[in-house]
């Protein structure tokens, strides 16, 4: 399982979890889970979803969100 945060050119960000199934040393399956990272204003806990910084732009307001 790999977690990552990908910043988009407009300041929004996406959080990704990549889950891989490996059997006997061979790659079998892959699942991806993605979610737009919240800004500080959107966060109920006032903590970033990933890392120590909030994205500058809400993913829901990003012009690039429709491409993801």
C-alpha positions in Angstrom: 0.0 0.0 0.0 1.4 3.4 -1.0 0.0 6.8 0.1 0.8 10.0 -1.8 -0.3 13.5 -2.3 -0.2 15.0 -5.7 -0.3 18.8 -6.2 -2.0 20.1 -9.3 -0.7 23.1 -11.2 -3.5 25.4 -10.0 -2.7 24.7 -6.3 -5.3 22.0 -5.6 -4.2 18.6 -4.5 -5.3 15.0 -4.6 -4.6 12.2 -2.1 -4.0 8.7 -3.5 -3.8 5.3 -2.0 -2.4 2.6 -4.3 -3.1 -0.9 -3.1 -1.3 -3.8 -4.8 -1.7 -7.5 -4.5 1.5 -9.5 -4.8 1.5 -13.3 -4.7 4.7 -15.4 -4.8 6.7 -12.3 -5.7 4.5 -11.6 -8.7 2.2 -8.6 -9.2 -1.4 -9.8 -9.3 -3.8 -6.8 -8.9 -3.9 -3.1 -8.3 -6.6 -0.8 -6.9 -6.4 3.0 -6.7 -8.4 5.2 -4.3 -8.3 9.0 -4.8 -9.9 11.9 -3.0 -9.5 15.6 -3.4 -7.5 17.1 -0.5 -9.4 19.6 1.6 -8.3 23.2 2.3 -8.0 24.4 5.9 -11.4 26.1 5.6 -13.0 22.8 4.5 -11.3 20.7 7.1 -13.3 20.0 10.3 -10.2 18.9 12.3 -8.1 21.8 10.9 -5.4 19.2 10.1 -4.2 18.4 6.5 -5.3 15.1 5.1 -1.8 14.2 4.1 1.5 15.8 5.2 1.8 19.1 7.0 0.4 21.6 4.5 -3.0 22.3 3.1 -3.6 22.8 -0.6 -4.0 26.4 -1.7 -7.2 25.7 -3.8 -10.1 23.4 -3.0 -10.2 20.3 -5.3 -13.9 20.9 -5.9 -13.2 24.4 -7.2 -10.2 23.3 -9.3 -10.7 23.4 -13.1 -8.7 20.2 -13.3 -10.9 18.2 -11.0 -13.1 17.1 -13.9 -10.1 15.5 -15.6 -9.4 13.3 -12.6 
